[in-house]
Amino acid sequence: MNYKSYYRLMSLAPVAAILLVLGPEWAMPQRKDEFGVHLGLPLYLGLLPYCVFIILFTLTTVNKNHQHFMRAVWLSPITIIPFALAAWVIMDYDKAAAIRDNFDLLTLLLVTISTSVIGYIYIAGVVGLHKLLSFTSLIKNQR
């Protein structure tokens, strides 16, 4: 496996984890009403923009060299913010705020900042694992 394939595969891990956790929620018919309020909104405002971002990230980094690719990886928690904010605009912030009690712009800002911090922690772990796997020759570093 080369480094680009590794990073693209690791970008899908959060999607798989979220779907794995939410799978039982979808299977429970008695909780369908709660799903729309408690889980549907985060899926729409989080998972959908993330998937769009990953597709565009993959398309824009196809012919990039190692340095440009790694720069894009490290900037991805910041560059995903417009995608997440676009979901809020498309959904209409007032409707989203009506679904969530006391969800104002300050909360949105705090969620954005904390999500970016979590993104950087995840990327640091992915890069660290990549270095470990490269050291053990399980991943080829093609530069």
N, C-alpha and C positions, 0 to 999 in steps of 0.2 A: 504494500500500500504506500502511495506517495503522500507527501504532507498535505496537498490540497484535498485529496480524498479523505484523509483523516479529519481535517477541520470541517469539511462539509458534512461528514458523518456525525461529528460531535455537535454540529449546529442543529441536528435533528433530535438529539437526545432530550432537550427540554420539551419538545413537542410530544415525543413518545412518553415521557414521564407524566405530563399533564393528562394525556389521553388514557394512560394506564390508571391514574388516580381517579379520573372522572368516569371511567367506564362503568363501575358499579352504580354510580348515580343515574346514568342513563337507563340502566336496566331495571330500576325500581319504579314501577308505574305509580305507586302511591306518592312519590316525591316529585312528580312531573311539574306540579304547580310551583314548588320551591325552586326547581331547577332554573326556570326562567329568570327569577329574581336574583338568586344567589350565585348561580354558576354560569348562566347564559351571558350575563353582562361581562364578567371577566374573560370569558372565551372570546367574545366579540371584540372587546377593547384590548385584549392582550395577545391571544393566540393568533387571531386573524392578521393583525398588522405584522406580527413576528414572522408568520409564514410568507407574507408578501415580501417582507424585507429579505428573508433567506433566499427566496427565488431571485430577487434582483441582485443580491450580493453574489450569488453563484454565477449569474449571467455576466456581471461586470468584472469578475475576477478570473475569468477563464484564461486570458492570455497575459496575465500579470506575472512578473518575475517574483522571486521569493520575498524580496524586500518590500515591494508594493503590496503583495498579498498579506504579509504580516502586519503592515501598517493598517490595512483595511480591517484585519481581524481585531487589532487593538482599538480602532476607532468605532467599531460596530455598536458598542453600548450607547454611544452618543448619536450615531447616525440613525439609530432606530427610533429616536424620540419623535421626529416629524411623522413617521408612520403611525405611531401611537396617537399623537395629537390629531392626525387626520381622521382616525377612527372616531374620536370624540366629536369632531366637527361634522362628520358624515352622519353620526347617530343623532346629533343635536344634543348639545350639552344639557339643556334643560330637561329633556326626557331622561337622560342618564342620571341626572341629579335627583329627579323625582323618584326614580327607582331606589336609589341609595339615600338613606337618611343622612343629612348633614354632610353631604359630599360637595365641598366647595372647591374653588380654584387653589386655595392653599393646600388642601388635601391632595389635589391632583399634582401640584408641584412636589410635595413630599413623596408621593408614590413614584413620580418620575425619577427623582433623585435616588430614592432607595432602590428602585429597579436598576438604575445605572450602576450603582455600587454592587448590587448582586451580580449584574452582568460582568463587571470587571473581576469579581471574585471567581466566577465561573470560568472566564477566559484565562485567568492566571492558573487555575487548576488544569484546564485543557492544555495550555502551553507547557506547564510543568510535566504533565503526563506525556506529551509529545517528546519533550527532551529526554525523559526516561526511556520511552520506547525507541527513540533514535539511538540512544546510548547502547541499548540491547540489540540494535539492528533489526527491529521489527518494523520500522518505518524508514523508508528511504528519503533522505533529504536531497531532493533534486533542486539545485540552485541555478 
